[in-house]
C-alpha cells in the first residue's frame, strides 16, 4: 500500500472551534491516523516459526514509545528532585495547612509510556504533563499562601512556565467562589487566571514549572488539592468514570463525526455516549468530589451516596451494547458510499491534494488512480471499524468494573 494515501494530506479536513473534524458524507474523518498506521520496514530480518526471513517492521508508535521510554530514567531524576523540594516546602508551611503525601505522589510521578502515547494520539500534541506532583493545601483560597509557595519554588530553581507560543503563565485556578478580595494576596500577574471548576465538581490549582537550573529540562506539573480525600476521589473518579467518558468521546472515531444524519448509527452512538456520560457524572463523579471537598475543606460530615441503581446499571449495559451494535452498521454504510461512483469527484479532489500528485509531471488522473485511492480509503475505514470495536469492548469491561464497585450489591443469604 502506498502510505501517502493514509497521510492527512489525502483527506479534506475541516475544524470547528473545538479542533474536531467535521463530517464528510463520502469520507470518514481522520484523527491522527498516521501515528497509528504508518510503518517503516528496516533491513534486519526477524526469524520465527512461521516465517524464517520475515522483515522486522516498526510502527510509528514503536518509534515514539522507544524514544519516550529512553527518557523515563532522566524524567525520574527530575521528578525525585521536585518531590524532595515540595516535601521541604510542605514542612516549612505545615502550620499553614500544607502537606505533602509522598506515597501518593510516587504512585505515578512520571507519565507512563502507554499513557503518553494514548494522549499523543488523542490530542495530536506531545503531552507536557510528563512529570507531575501534588501538594495538599487545606485552604487554597489563601492566595497569600499560594504566592509564598510560588516564591519558595522560585528560590529553589523553579519558575512558572509560559504557555507554548504565548507569554501567558501556565497557571490556572479552578476553584469555586473565588473573590477579588482573596486574590489580592496573589501577585498581580497571576490574578486573572481563574476559571470555573469542572462540571464534575473537581477543583484544583494547576501550575507548570520550568527548571531554571537545567537548560533542556522538561516542564513539570504541580497540582494543588484540598487534601487526601480529594486525591483519593481523583483516582477513583478517573478509573470508574472519567476514563470511560474519555474513551467514548476521544478515542471512538465514530464519536468525532459532527452533525450526523438524524437516526443514523453515528447519531445514535453520540446520543448513547451522552446518556452514559450523564449517568457517570451525576452518580459517580459529582458525589465523589463533593464528599471529598466536605471532608478536606468544609469539615462537613454530610456525604452523598456514590452508587448506581439497578435501572442505571441496566442502562449503562444496554447503551454500551447499543454502541457496539451500531459500529458495524455505520462502517458498512461508509464503505458503500466509497464504492459508489458518486464519490469519484471527491476522490479526485483528494488525490490532487496529495504530495505525490503535486510532484508528478503528468497531472492526468486515470481510472486506475481513482480505483487505487478507493481501495485505500476502504482499508482505512475497515481499520477504523476495528479500532472502534476494540475500544467499545474495553469500555464495556470498564463499565462492568464500575458496576461491580458502585452498582447494587446482591443479597447474600446467611445461615441463621
N, C-alpha and C positions, 0 to 999 in steps of 0.2 A: 504494500500500500504506500502510496505517496503521501507522507505525513503532512505535507504542506496543506493538503485539503483539510486537515484536522486542526490547523492553527487558527487563531481567532481571525486572521486576515481573510479567511474564506467567508466567514459568516457576517452578515449585516447585523450589527448590534446597536440598539438604542438604549439610552439610560434615562431613568427617571431620577428624581432628586435623592432617592434612597440607594442609588447605584445598582438597582436591579435591572435585569434585562427585560425589555418589552417583548411581547409575544408576536411572532411572525407566523401567519397561518400556514406557511409552507415549510418552515424550518423550526425545529425545537431549539430554543435559545440555549447558548452555552454558558457555562460557568467554569472558567479556567481549565478547560479540558486538556490543554497542552501539558499541564502538570501530571495529569492522570493517564494520558495515553501515549505520548511520545516515547519512543525507545531509541536507545543508541546501542548498536552492536559492536563489540570490541573483538579483536582478533584472537583473543585467548579462547582455548577450547575447554569445554566442560564435559566430563565423562559421567554418564550414569548408566544404569542397567538397560534403559530403553534406547538411548542414543549414544553411541560411542564417541561421536565427534560433534556434539551439539554446541553451537556457538553460545558463549555466555552473553546474556542480554541484560543490560542495565537500564532501568526506567529512570525518568527524571526524578521520581520520588526517591529512588535509591540514592541518587546523587545528592539530593537535598538532605536526606536522612544522614548520610555518611558525613557530609560537611558539618551538619549541626552536632552530630554525636561527637565529633572530634573536639568541639568547643566546650562540651559539658564539663570536663575537668577544670578548665580555665574559669568557666562561669561559677563552678562550685567554690573556687577560691574567693572570688568576688563576693559570693553570697555569704560565705562564712565570716568574712570581714564585716559585711553590712550587719549581720546578726550580732556580732560582738559589739559593734558600736551602738546599735539600737538597744541592746541589753544594758549597756553602760548608761545610756541616756535615760532609760526607764528607771534605773536605780537612782539617778540624780533627781528625777522628778516624781519619784514614787509617792511622796507625801502629797502630791497634787493630783493623784489619781491615774498615774501612768504605769502600765505593766507590760512586761514582755514575756510571752509564752514560747520558750524555745522549742518545746516538744511540738507545738502546733506549727511553728514556722519551719521546722525541719521535716514536716510532713511532705512538702513539695516546694523546696526553696528555688529549684531551677525547673523551668518548664520541660516536661519530658519530650523526647523525640516525637512520639506519636501525637502528643497534644500540639506541638509546634507545627508539624506538617498538616494536621487537621485544620488548624486555624489559618494557616497559609492558603490552603485550598479554598476555605470558605470566604476569606476576605481578599485574597489576591495580593496582600502586602505582608512582608515579614513581620511577625509579632514582635512588639517591643517589650512585652512583659515576660522576658526570658528569665529574669531574676526578680523575685518578689519576696517581700517580708511584711510582717504585720505588727502594729503596735496597738495596745488597748489603751484608750483614753476614756476614763469614766464619764467625763463631760466634754465632748468635742466641741460644744458651743462655747467653751472657754478659749476664745481665739487668741488671747494673750499667751496662753499655754502653748497653743499650736505654733504661734510665732516664735516662742522661746525654743521649741523643739527644732524648728527650721534653722534658727540661729545656731543651735548646738550642732546640727548636722553640717552646717557651713564651716564651723570651726574644726570639724573632723575631716574635711576634704570633700564634702558633697554640696552641690548646688542644685536648685530646681532646673531641670532640663527645659528646653524650648520645644514646642510642638513642631514637628518636622515641616520645614518650608515657611515657618512664621517666626515672629518674635514673641509670641504669646507663651507664657509659662505653662508647662504641662502639669496643671494643678486644678483640682475640681472638688468643690464642697457639695456633697449630695446629702444634705440634711433637711429635715422638715422644720419649718417655722424659724428660719434664721432671721434675726432682726439686724437692722442697721446699727443699733447701739452695740450689739455683741461684736459686730465686725470691726468696730473701732480699735479693738485690741490687735488686729492683724495689720501687717504692713500694707500701705495703700495700694501697691501694685497687684495685690492678690485679692482685694476685697470684692471685685466684680465677678469672680469666678465661682458663682453659686448656682447650682441647678437643683431641680426637684429630685426627690428620692425616686427610685424605680417604681413602676406600678405595683410590684410585689411588696413594696414597703421596705425594701433593702436600703440602708443608709450607710454611708461611709465618707471619708475624705481620702482622696487619692492624689499622690504626687509622684512624679517620676524624677529620679535623681541622676545627675551626671557626676561621675568621679573626677574631680579636678586634678587628682594626683596621677591619673593614668590617661594618656592621650587617646588611646583606642579602646577604652573600657566601654562595655555595652551599657545602655541605660538600665536603671534599677528601679523597680516599682515598690513604693511603700503604701500600704493601706492602713488607715486608722479606723478601728472599730470601737463600739461601746465596750465590749468585753468578751469573756469566754463563751457565754451563751450565744452571742451573735456569731462568733466564729464557728461554733458547732452547728448553728442553724444554717450558716452559709454552706457548710459541707453537705448537710442533709438535703438542703433545697437544691443544690447543684445535682446531686445524684438522683433524686427522686422526682424532680420537676423540671428544672432549667435545662438539663442535658437532653431530656426528651423533647422539649419545645424547640430547642436549638436544632436538633437533628431534623425535625419535621420541617422547620421553616428555612433553615440554611443549607441543609445537605440534600434534601429531595429536589431533584431537578424539576419535577412537575409542579412543585410548590412555588417556583420562581416565575411561573407564567403569569403575566399581567393581563387583566381583563379577559379571562377565558370565556368562551361562549356559555350562555345560560344552559344549565342542566347537562353540560359536558362532563366527562370524567374528571378533568382538571378542576372545574368549578366545584364539583362535589368534594374532591380531595381538599381543596382550600377551605371549604366550609367545615369539613370534619376536623381539620387541623385547628381551626379557630375554636371549635367547641372543646376539643381536648385541652387546648391551652387554657381556656377559661376555667375548666374544672380543676386543673392542676394548680393554677394561680390562686383561685379562691379557696380551695380546700387544703392545699399543702403549703404553698409559698407564703401567702399573707399571714396565716396564723403562726407559722414558724417564726417569721421575723417580728411579728407583733409580740409574741411571747418572749422572745429574746430581748427585745427592747424593754419590755416591762421588767425583766429580771436584771438587766445590766445597767439601765439608765434611769428608769422611772421608779424603781423599787416598789412596783405594784405586784401583789401576789396573784392578780387575776390572770388566768390562762385560757386561751381559746382552744377548743378541741381541734386536733390535727388528725382528721380521719375522713375516709371515703365511705359513703353509704353503699348499700347493695345496688341501688339504682345507678349510682355514679360508676361503680365498678363495672357493671354490665355495659354502661355507655362507653367507657374507655375501651373495653374489649371489642365491642361492636363497631365503634368508629374507626379504630385502627385496622380491624379486619376489612372494613369497607374501603379504606385507602389501599390496602393490599390487593383487593379485587379490582379496583379501578385502574391501577397502574398498567396492567397488560392491555386493557381496553384503550387507554389513551395512546400508548405507543403503537398499537396495531393501526389505529386511525392515522397517526402521523406517518407511518410507513406507506400507507395507501395514498396519502397526499403527495409524498415524494415520488411515488411511482407514476402518478398521473402526469400526462403531458401538459396539464395546466401549470405545472411548476417549472417547465423548461425555461421560461423567461427569467424567473427568479434565480435559477441555477446559473444561467448565462451571466447575470449581473454579479453573482458571487465569484464565478471564475475570473471575471475581469478585475476583481479586487485582489486576486492572489499575486504574490511576488513573481511566481513562475510565469504567469500570463504577461505581466507588465514588463518582464525582461526579455521575452521572446520576440523575435523579429516578425514572425508570421502571426498576425493578430486575428486570423480566421479561427472561429470556434466551430469545431466539427461535431458531428453527432457522437463520435466516439468520446470527445471531451465531456459532453453532457452525460453520456452513459457512465463514464468513469466517475464523475463527480457524484452522480446519483447513487451509485453503489457505495461510495464512501460515506455519503450522508446517511444512508440506510444503516451502515455499520455503526455510525456514531449514535444513531437513535437506539439501536439494539444495545449498545454499551450503556447508554443512559437508563434503559429499562432494567438491565441487570443491576446497575448501581442502586436504583430506587428500590428494587425488590430486596437487595441486601440491607439497605437502610431501614426499610419498614420491618423486616424480621428482627433487626437489632432493637428497634423502637418497641416492638411488641414484647420482647424479652425484658426490656427496661420497665415497661408498664406493668408487667407481671411482678417485678420486684417491688414496685411502688405499692401495688395492691396487697402484696404479701405483708408489707410493713404497716400500711395505713388503712387497708381495707377491713371489712367485717371479719371478726375472728370466729371461727367455727366453735360452736358449743362443745366443750369437752365433757363427756359423761364420766362422772366419778363414782366409785363404789361407796355406798353408804355404810 
